[in-house]
C-alpha cells in the first residue's frame, strides 16, 4: 500500500505522462497529412487502444 506522499508523487507522474501524450497527439495531427496510409492506420490503432484505456479511467 502506498503512503499519501507516494500516491501524490505517482499521480503527479501519471499526469505528466498524460500531458506528454497530449503533445504527441497534437504533433501527430499536424504531421498526419504527410503520412502514408499504412502509417495512418497504425497510428489510428494506437489511438484506439489509448482511447479504450482512457475510457476506463472515466468510469
PDB file of N, CA, C and O in Angstrom, chain B, residues numbered from 101:
ATOM      1  N   UNK B 101       0.841  -1.178   0.000  1.00  0.00           N
ATOM      2  CA  UNK B 101       0.000   0.000   0.000  1.00  0.00           C
ATOM      3  C   UNK B 101       0.894   1.253   0.000  1.00  0.00           C
ATOM      4  O   UNK B 101       1.924   1.300   0.672  1.00  0.00           O
ATOM      5  N   UNK B 102       0.473   2.252  -0.765  1.00  0.00           N
ATOM      6  CA  UNK B 102       1.250   3.474  -0.886  1.00  0.00           C
ATOM      7  C   UNK B 102       0.904   4.455   0.232  1.00  0.00           C
ATOM      8  O   UNK B 102      -0.230   4.537   0.705  1.00  0.00           O
ATOM      9  N   UNK B 103       1.919   5.180   0.621  1.00  0.00           N
ATOM     10  CA  UNK B 103       1.687   6.264   1.574  1.00  0.00           C
ATOM     11  C   UNK B 103       1.040   7.420   0.812  1.00  0.00           C
ATOM     12  O   UNK B 103       1.109   7.460  -0.416  1.00  0.00           O
ATOM     13  N   UNK B 104       0.412   8.360   1.521  1.00  0.00           N
ATOM     14  CA  UNK B 104      -0.175   9.510   0.817  1.00  0.00           C
ATOM     15  C   UNK B 104       0.851  10.281  -0.028  1.00  0.00           C
ATOM     16  O   UNK B 104       0.527  10.749  -1.119  1.00  0.00           O
ATOM     17  N   UNK B 105       2.075  10.413   0.469  1.00  0.00           N
ATOM     18  CA  UNK B 105       3.113  11.112  -0.302  1.00  0.00           C
ATOM     19  C   UNK B 105       3.474  10.337  -1.565  1.00  0.00           C
ATOM     20  O   UNK B 105       3.645  10.931  -2.630  1.00  0.00           O
ATOM     21  N   UNK B 106       3.590   9.008  -1.452  1.00  0.00           N
ATOM     22  CA  UNK B 106       3.896   8.173  -2.625  1.00  0.00           C
ATOM     23  C   UNK B 106       2.765   8.246  -3.637  1.00  0.00           C
ATOM     24  O   UNK B 106       3.000   8.314  -4.843  1.00  0.00           O
ATOM     25  N   UNK B 107       1.534   8.231  -3.133  1.00  0.00           N
ATOM     26  CA  UNK B 107       0.362   8.301  -4.014  1.00  0.00           C
ATOM     27  C   UNK B 107       0.356   9.638  -4.765  1.00  0.00           C
ATOM     28  O   UNK B 107       0.129   9.666  -5.975  1.00  0.00           O
ATOM     29  N   UNK B 108       0.601  10.722  -4.069  1.00  0.00           N
ATOM     30  CA  UNK B 108       0.644  12.047  -4.697  1.00  0.00           C
ATOM     31  C   UNK B 108       1.729  12.103  -5.758  1.00  0.00           C
ATOM     32  O   UNK B 108       1.517  12.629  -6.851  1.00  0.00           O
ATOM     33  N   UNK B 109       2.896  11.555  -5.429  1.00  0.00           N
ATOM     34  CA  UNK B 109       4.006  11.543  -6.384  1.00  0.00           C
ATOM     35  C   UNK B 109       3.644  10.706  -7.607  1.00  0.00           C
ATOM     36  O   UNK B 109       3.904  11.118  -8.737  1.00  0.00           O
ATOM     37  N   UNK B 110       3.054   9.549  -7.394  1.00  0.00           N
ATOM     38  CA  UNK B 110       2.679   8.658  -8.505  1.00  0.00           C
ATOM     39  C   UNK B 110       1.636   9.314  -9.404  1.00  0.00           C
ATOM     40  O   UNK B 110       1.743   9.262 -10.630  1.00  0.00           O
ATOM     41  N   UNK B 111       0.632   9.930  -8.791  1.00  0.00           N
ATOM     42  CA  UNK B 111      -0.407  10.584  -9.581  1.00  0.00           C
ATOM     43  C   UNK B 111       0.163  11.775 -10.359  1.00  0.00           C
ATOM     44  O   UNK B 111      -0.241  12.027 -11.494  1.00  0.00           O
ATOM     45  N   UNK B 112       1.090  12.496  -9.755  1.00  0.00           N
ATOM     46  CA  UNK B 112       1.749  13.599 -10.454  1.00  0.00           C
ATOM     47  C   UNK B 112       2.524  13.102 -11.659  1.00  0.00           C
ATOM     48  O   UNK B 112       2.503  13.718 -12.725  1.00  0.00           O
ATOM     49  N   UNK B 113       3.217  11.968 -11.477  1.00  0.00           N
ATOM     50  CA  UNK B 113       3.971  11.371 -12.589  1.00  0.00           C
ATOM     51  C   UNK B 113       3.022  10.955 -13.714  1.00  0.00           C
ATOM     52  O   UNK B 113       3.299  11.213 -14.885  1.00  0.00           O
ATOM     53  N   UNK B 114       1.909  10.314 -13.365  1.00  0.00           N
ATOM     54  CA  UNK B 114       0.948   9.889 -14.385  1.00  0.00           C
ATOM     55  C   UNK B 114       0.371  11.090 -15.131  1.00  0.00           C
ATOM     56  O   UNK B 114       0.189  11.036 -16.347  1.00  0.00           O
ATOM     57  N   UNK B 115       0.087  12.158 -14.417  1.00  0.00           N
ATOM     58  CA  UNK B 115      -0.436  13.366 -15.060  1.00  0.00           C
ATOM     59  C   UNK B 115       0.596  13.930 -16.041  1.00  0.00           C
ATOM     60  O   UNK B 115       0.247  14.332 -17.151  1.00  0.00           O
ATOM     61  N   UNK B 116       1.857  13.958 -15.631  1.00  0.00           N
ATOM     62  CA  UNK B 116       2.918  14.436 -16.518  1.00  0.00           C
ATOM     63  C   UNK B 116       3.007  13.589 -17.782  1.00  0.00           C
ATOM     64  O   UNK B 116       3.167  14.120 -18.881  1.00  0.00           O
ATOM     65  N   UNK B 117       2.905  12.277 -17.624  1.00  0.00           N
ATOM     66  CA  UNK B 117       2.980  11.376 -18.781  1.00  0.00           C
ATOM     67  C   UNK B 117       1.785  11.584 -19.708  1.00  0.00           C
ATOM     68  O   UNK B 117       1.933  11.534 -20.929  1.00  0.00           O
ATOM     69  N   UNK B 118       0.605  11.815 -19.139  1.00  0.00           N
ATOM     70  CA  UNK B 118      -0.581  12.046 -19.964  1.00  0.00           C
ATOM     71  C   UNK B 118      -0.463  13.362 -20.726  1.00  0.00           C
ATOM     72  O   UNK B 118      -0.934  13.464 -21.859  1.00  0.00           O
ATOM     73  N   UNK B 119       0.158  14.368 -20.120  1.00  0.00           N
ATOM     74  CA  UNK B 119       0.386  15.628 -20.831  1.00  0.00           C
ATOM     75  C   UNK B 119       1.344  15.427 -22.008  1.00  0.00           C
ATOM     76  O   UNK B 119       1.187  16.055 -23.056  1.00  0.00           O
ATOM     77  N   UNK B 120       2.333  14.552 -21.832  1.00  0.00           N
ATOM     78  CA  UNK B 120       3.243  14.233 -22.941  1.00  0.00           C
ATOM     79  C   UNK B 120       2.468  13.585 -24.089  1.00  0.00           C
ATOM     80  O   UNK B 120       2.724  13.874 -25.258  1.00  0.00           O
ATOM     81  N   UNK B 121       1.519  12.705 -23.749  1.00  0.00           N
ATOM     82  CA  UNK B 121       0.691  12.078 -24.780  1.00  0.00           C
ATOM     83  C   UNK B 121      -0.124  13.123 -25.526  1.00  0.00           C
ATOM     84  O   UNK B 121      -0.278  13.043 -26.745  1.00  0.00           O
ATOM     85  N   UNK B 122      -0.640  14.092 -24.805  1.00  0.00           N
ATOM     86  CA  UNK B 122      -1.420  15.146 -25.444  1.00  0.00           C
ATOM     87  C   UNK B 122      -0.570  15.892 -26.468  1.00  0.00           C
ATOM     88  O   UNK B 122      -1.031  16.173 -27.574  1.00  0.00           O
ATOM     89  N   UNK B 123       0.658  16.210 -26.104  1.00  0.00           N
ATOM     90  CA  UNK B 123       1.567  16.896 -27.021  1.00  0.00           C
ATOM     91  C   UNK B 123       1.857  16.009 -28.236  1.00  0.00           C
ATOM     92  O   UNK B 123       1.883  16.491 -29.368  1.00  0.00           O
ATOM     93  N   UNK B 124       2.073  14.725 -27.998  1.00  0.00           N
ATOM     94  CA  UNK B 124       2.334  13.803 -29.111  1.00  0.00           C
ATOM     95  C   UNK B 124       1.146  13.730 -30.062  1.00  0.00           C
ATOM     96  O   UNK B 124       1.325  13.680 -31.279  1.00  0.00           O
ATOM     97  N   UNK B 125      -0.064  13.723 -29.513  1.00  0.00           N
ATOM     98  CA  UNK B 125      -1.249  13.706 -30.374  1.00  0.00           C
ATOM     99  C   UNK B 125      -1.320  14.978 -31.210  1.00  0.00           C
ATOM    100  O   UNK B 125      -1.652  14.924 -32.394  1.00  0.00           O
ATOM    101  N   UNK B 126      -1.012  16.116 -30.604  1.00  0.00           N
ATOM    102  CA  UNK B 126      -1.035  17.374 -31.355  1.00  0.00           C
ATOM    103  C   UNK B 126       0.007  17.358 -32.472  1.00  0.00           C
ATOM    104  O   UNK B 126      -0.277  17.795 -33.587  1.00  0.00           O
ATOM    105  N   UNK B 127       1.207  16.860 -32.182  1.00  0.00           N
ATOM    106  CA  UNK B 127       2.257  16.786 -33.199  1.00  0.00           C
ATOM    107  C   UNK B 127       1.868  15.821 -34.311  1.00  0.00           C
ATOM    108  O   UNK B 127       2.123  16.084 -35.486  1.00  0.00           O
ATOM    109  N   UNK B 128       1.258  14.717 -33.940  1.00  0.00           N
ATOM    110  CA  UNK B 128       0.822  13.726 -34.925  1.00  0.00           C
ATOM    111  C   UNK B 128      -0.251  14.302 -35.823  1.00  0.00           C
ATOM    112  O   UNK B 128      -0.254  14.076 -37.033  1.00  0.00           O
ATOM    113  N   UNK B 129      -1.168  15.055 -35.217  1.00  0.00           N
ATOM    114  CA  UNK B 129      -2.239  15.669 -36.002  1.00  0.00           C
ATOM    115  C   UNK B 129      -1.663  16.621 -37.053  1.00  0.00           C
ATOM    116  O   UNK B 129      -2.143  16.669 -38.185  1.00  0.00           O
ATOM    117  N   UNK B 130      -0.643  17.367 -36.672  1.00  0.00           N
ATOM    118  CA  UNK B 130      -0.004  18.286 -37.620  1.00  0.00           C
ATOM    119  C   UNK B 130       0.692  17.539 -38.751  1.00  0.00           C
ATOM    120  O   UNK B 130       0.697  18.009 -39.889  1.00  0.00           O
ATOM    121  N   UNK B 131       1.278  16.385 -38.454  1.00  0.00           N
ATOM    122  CA  UNK B 131       2.029  15.618 -39.453  1.00  0.00           C
ATOM    123  C   UNK B 131       1.138  14.647 -40.226  1.00  0.00           C
ATOM    124  O   UNK B 131       1.609  14.010 -41.167  1.00  0.00           O
ATOM    125  N   UNK B 132      -0.124  14.521 -39.856  1.00  0.00           N
ATOM    126  CA  UNK B 132      -0.986  13.487 -40.411  1.00  0.00           C
ATOM    127  C   UNK B 132      -1.066  13.546 -41.940  1.00  0.00           C
ATOM    128  O   UNK B 132      -1.100  12.503 -42.592  1.00  0.00           O
ATOM    129  N   UNK B 133      -1.095  14.735 -42.511  1.00  0.00           N
ATOM    130  CA  UNK B 133      -1.189  14.859 -43.962  1.00  0.00           C
ATOM    131  C   UNK B 133       0.024  14.325 -44.699  1.00  0.00           C
ATOM    132  O   UNK B 133      -0.072  13.998 -45.881  1.00  0.00           O
ATOM    133  N   UNK B 134       1.155  14.230 -44.032  1.00  0.00           N
ATOM    134  CA  UNK B 134       2.387  13.763 -44.666  1.00  0.00           C
ATOM    135  C   UNK B 134       2.612  12.258 -44.502  1.00  0.00           C
ATOM    136  O   UNK B 134       3.606  11.725 -44.995  1.00  0.00           O
ATOM    137  N   UNK B 135       1.700  11.575 -43.817  1.00  0.00           N
ATOM    138  CA  UNK B 135       1.891  10.149 -43.533  1.00  0.00           C
ATOM    139  C   UNK B 135       1.297   9.281 -44.634  1.00  0.00           C
ATOM    140  O   UNK B 135       0.375   9.689 -45.341  1.00  0.00           O
ATOM    141  N   UNK B 136       1.846   8.073 -44.766  1.00  0.00           N
ATOM    142  CA  UNK B 136       1.282   7.108 -45.712  1.00  0.00           C
ATOM    143  C   UNK B 136       0.020   6.506 -45.104  1.00  0.00           C
ATOM    144  O   UNK B 136      -0.228   6.647 -43.906  1.00  0.00           O
ATOM    145  N   UNK B 137      -0.766   5.843 -45.925  1.00  0.00           N
ATOM    146  CA  UNK B 137      -1.988   5.206 -45.428  1.00  0.00           C
ATOM    147  C   UNK B 137      -1.676   4.164 -44.357  1.00  0.00           C
ATOM    148  O   UNK B 137      -2.403   4.041 -43.370  1.00  0.00           O
ATOM    149  N   UNK B 138      -0.600   3.420 -44.555  1.00  0.00           N
ATOM    150  CA  UNK B 138      -0.207   2.403 -43.577  1.00  0.00           C
ATOM    151  C   UNK B 138       0.160   3.047 -42.237  1.00  0.00           C
ATOM    152  O   UNK B 138      -0.226   2.555 -41.177  1.00  0.00           O
ATOM    153  N   UNK B 139       0.906   4.148 -42.297  1.00  0.00           N
ATOM    154  CA  UNK B 139       1.281   4.857 -41.068  1.00  0.00           C
ATOM    155  C   UNK B 139       0.041   5.408 -40.362  1.00  0.00           C
ATOM    156  O   UNK B 139      -0.047   5.375 -39.134  1.00  0.00           O
ATOM    157  N   UNK B 140      -0.907   5.910 -41.138  1.00  0.00           N
ATOM    158  CA  UNK B 140      -2.149   6.426 -40.557  1.00  0.00           C
ATOM    159  C   UNK B 140      -2.930   5.317 -39.870  1.00  0.00           C
ATOM    160  O   UNK B 140      -3.438   5.511 -38.765  1.00  0.00           O
ATOM    161  N   UNK B 141      -3.032   4.160 -40.510  1.00  0.00           N
ATOM    162  CA  UNK B 141      -3.742   3.024 -39.899  1.00  0.00           C
ATOM    163  C   UNK B 141      -3.083   2.611 -38.597  1.00  0.00           C
ATOM    164  O   UNK B 141      -3.765   2.330 -37.612  1.00  0.00           O
ATOM    165  N   UNK B 142      -1.768   2.574 -38.590  1.00  0.00           N
ATOM    166  CA  UNK B 142      -1.034   2.191 -37.398  1.00  0.00           C
ATOM    167  C   UNK B 142      -1.303   3.169 -36.253  1.00  0.00           C
ATOM    168  O   UNK B 142      -1.556   2.757 -35.121  1.00  0.00           O
ATOM    169  N   UNK B 143      -1.245   4.462 -36.557  1.00  0.00           N
ATOM    170  CA  UNK B 143      -1.496   5.472 -35.530  1.00  0.00           C
ATOM    171  C   UNK B 143      -2.946   5.437 -35.049  1.00  0.00           C
ATOM    172  O   UNK B 143      -3.215   5.645 -33.865  1.00  0.00           O
ATOM    173  N   UNK B 144      -3.871   5.177 -35.957  1.00  0.00           N
ATOM    174  CA  UNK B 144      -5.273   5.085 -35.555  1.00  0.00           C
ATOM    175  C   UNK B 144      -5.484   3.898 -34.625  1.00  0.00           C
ATOM    176  O   UNK B 144      -6.278   3.973 -33.688  1.00  0.00           O
ATOM    177  N   UNK B 145      -4.772   2.798 -34.883  1.00  0.00           N
ATOM    178  CA  UNK B 145      -4.861   1.633 -33.996  1.00  0.00           C
ATOM    179  C   UNK B 145      -4.342   1.958 -32.603  1.00  0.00           C
ATOM    180  O   UNK B 145      -4.961   1.594 -31.603  1.00  0.00           O
ATOM    181  N   UNK B 146      -3.210   2.641 -32.541  1.00  0.00           N
ATOM    182  CA  UNK B 146      -2.658   3.048 -31.246  1.00  0.00           C
ATOM    183  C   UNK B 146      -3.603   4.007 -30.528  1.00  0.00           C
ATOM    184  O   UNK B 146      -3.800   3.908 -29.316  1.00  0.00           O
ATOM    185  N   UNK B 147      -4.181   4.926 -31.279  1.00  0.00           N
ATOM    186  CA  UNK B 147      -5.119   5.884 -30.682  1.00  0.00           C
ATOM    187  C   UNK B 147      -6.340   5.156 -30.117  1.00  0.00           C
ATOM    188  O   UNK B 147      -6.860   5.543 -29.071  1.00  0.00           O
ATOM    189  N   UNK B 148      -6.797   4.111 -30.799  1.00  0.00           N
ATOM    190  CA  UNK B 148      -7.940   3.346 -30.308  1.00  0.00           C
ATOM    191  C   UNK B 148      -7.632   2.662 -28.982  1.00  0.00           C
ATOM    192  O   UNK B 148      -8.468   2.630 -28.080  1.00  0.00           O
ATOM    193  N   UNK B 149      -6.428   2.118 -28.873  1.00  0.00           N
ATOM    194  CA  UNK B 149      -6.021   1.465 -27.623  1.00  0.00           C
ATOM    195  C   UNK B 149      -5.955   2.485 -26.496  1.00  0.00           C
ATOM    196  O   UNK B 149      -6.424   2.224 -25.389  1.00  0.00           O
ATOM    197  N   UNK B 150      -5.372   3.645 -26.777  1.00  0.00           N
ATOM    198  CA  UNK B 150      -5.266   4.696 -25.764  1.00  0.00           C
ATOM    199  C   UNK B 150      -6.658   5.176 -25.361  1.00  0.00           C
ATOM    200  O   UNK B 150      -6.929   5.385 -24.178  1.00  0.00           O
ATOM    201  N   UNK B 151      -7.536   5.350 -26.345  1.00  0.00           N
ATOM    202  CA  UNK B 151      -8.901   5.793 -26.058  1.00  0.00           C
ATOM    203  C   UNK B 151      -9.633   4.770 -25.188  1.00  0.00           C
ATOM    204  O   UNK B 151     -10.377   5.146 -24.282  1.00  0.00           O
ATOM    205  N   UNK B 152      -9.427   3.489 -25.458  1.00  0.00           N
ATOM    206  CA  UNK B 152     -10.043   2.430 -24.660  1.00  0.00           C
ATOM    207  C   UNK B 152      -9.602   2.546 -23.195  1.00  0.00           C
ATOM    208  O   UNK B 152     -10.431   2.509 -22.285  1.00  0.00           O
ATOM    209  N   UNK B 153      -8.300   2.686 -22.979  1.00  0.00           N
ATOM    210  CA  UNK B 153      -7.801   2.773 -21.615  1.00  0.00           C
ATOM    211  C   UNK B 153      -8.257   4.073 -20.941  1.00  0.00           C
ATOM    212  O   UNK B 153      -8.546   4.087 -19.745  1.00  0.00           O
ATOM    213  N   UNK B 154      -8.320   5.146 -21.703  1.00  0.00           N
ATOM    214  CA  UNK B 154      -8.795   6.419 -21.144  1.00  0.00           C
ATOM    215  C   UNK B 154     -10.251   6.307 -20.726  1.00  0.00           C
ATOM    216  O   UNK B 154     -10.649   6.887 -19.715  1.00  0.00           O
ATOM    217  N   UNK B 155     -11.052   5.569 -21.487  1.00  0.00           N
ATOM    218  CA  UNK B 155     -12.471   5.418 -21.138  1.00  0.00           C
ATOM    219  C   UNK B 155     -12.622   4.653 -19.824  1.00  0.00           C
ATOM    220  O   UNK B 155     -13.578   4.870 -19.080  1.00  0.00           O
ATOM    221  N   UNK B 156     -11.673   3.758 -19.543  1.00  0.00           N
ATOM    222  CA  UNK B 156     -11.715   3.023 -18.275  1.00  0.00           C
ATOM    223  C   UNK B 156     -11.441   3.968 -17.100  1.00  0.00           C
ATOM    224  O   UNK B 156     -11.941   3.744 -15.998  1.00  0.00           O
ATOM    225  N   UNK B 157     -10.651   5.020 -17.328  1.00  0.00           N
ATOM    226  CA  UNK B 157     -10.375   5.996 -16.283  1.00  0.00           C
ATOM    227  C   UNK B 157     -11.597   6.812 -15.945  1.00  0.00           C
ATOM    228  O   UNK B 157     -11.749   7.262 -14.809  1.00  0.00           O
ATOM    229  N   UNK B 158     -12.473   7.012 -16.915  1.00  0.00           N
ATOM    230  CA  UNK B 158     -13.665   7.831 -16.712  1.00  0.00           C
ATOM    231  C   UNK B 158     -14.697   7.121 -15.844  1.00  0.00           C
ATOM    232  O   UNK B 158     -15.511   7.775 -15.191  1.00  0.00           O
ATOM    233  N   UNK B 159     -14.673   5.787 -15.830  1.00  0.00           N
ATOM    234  CA  UNK B 159     -15.696   5.051 -15.090  1.00  0.00           C
ATOM    235  C   UNK B 159     -15.440   5.019 -13.608  1.00  0.00           C
ATOM    236  O   UNK B 159     -16.222   4.433 -12.859  1.00  0.00           O
TER     237      UNK B 159
END
